[in-house]
Amino acid sequence: MTQGRPELAGRRLLVVGGAGFVGSNLVRRALAEEAARITVVDNLLSAERWAVPDDERVSFLEGSIADDAILEALDPAYDQVYHLATFHGNQNSIAEPLLDHENNLLTTVKLLERLREVTVDGRVVYSASGCSLAEKTDEDPTAVTEDGPVPLEHDSPYQISKVVGEFYCVYYHAAFAVPTVRARFQNVYGPGETLGAGVWRGTSATVWRNVVPTFVYRALKGLPLRLDNGGQASRDFIYVDDIVEGLLRCGSHGAPGDVYNLASGVETTIRELAETILRLADSGSELEIAPRRAWDHAGRRFGSTAKSRQELGFEAAVGLEDGLRRTVEWTTANLDRIDACVDRHADRLATA
């Protein structure tokens, strides 16, 4: 049974990780649709304070959601909760597994414990990772469904902590009726993702984090675009406005205890992605062929959209070409701000 558009007018939201790329886009959407009050929690590990909209309806708590003082400062009731905080990325988690545990898993358990005492009228939406459950294959992949097997072998502590976070969501719903809904992200991209935002996190992935903002920035700067394993790997790219819509539908319509893919359902190789970005940016950057990353066995993958379409009424609306064009335009308009974040890490980046 499909559902209508999420209703945000008058709603009270808690957005953990609300200064980050996806979180700040969600906050802006909620404000535009007349949310009554939004509490943003963020420790600015991979975000900047200026990403949080300056609006009287927004309360910003700087710190980790694992901090007891932050947890105690939460309101007694919310309509919806969005847990988007994370220790950003596979490579950084390999370099700093204890920090990954502290900022990916401990945060989830402590938030869920606190939510046992908080009234949530809608849902508690957890940002899960589609890559954690995808089949490791270089052959033609099948769309990853929500009810597929959970593998024990993973490529990074990040993937492990995101899966265990799902386990905790299921447990807290079954044991304590916390209305958790798990939203499995594919590769999100779009305006607002600032390379180098936050503090150094152990590797060059602090700056060169996700592939789309990295390729767009480097294309605009005339720098080479690195294709690991020749760019043969594939991913499911979903525009940030679509992921926000999917999250809000999970928060309004998702079945507590259940899980939904937020995906485009379209497989795109990294080489195809690079070539499209070079064309849209009118860039002369070269493609640099590199070996496969030793830790990465993800190969090719994309997500199934059937369940989220049928049960949430969710479908990605922005095609890759259109979304990349908007991302190139946003990056061009914000190059000075991005340069400042990248330059902050220049010394460590040179030796990483």
Protein Blocks (a to p, Z undefined) as FASTA:
>chain_A
ZZddddfehpacddehilmmklmmmmmmmmmnopabdcdddehlmccfklpccdfkbccd
eddfkbmklmmmpcfbdfbdcdfbdcehjklmmmmmmlmmmmmmmmmmmmmmmmmmpccf
bbcdddddfklmgccdfbdcddddfkbccdfbdfbfklmmmmmmmmmmmmmmmmnopacd
dddddddedehiaghiajdehiaklmmmcfklmmmmmmmnopacddehhlmaccddddfk
lmmmmmmmmmmmocghiacdddehiacdfklmmmmmmmmnopabdcddddddfklcnlpa
dddfklmmmmnopacfbdfklmmmmmmmmmmmmmmmmmmmmmmmmmmmmmZZ
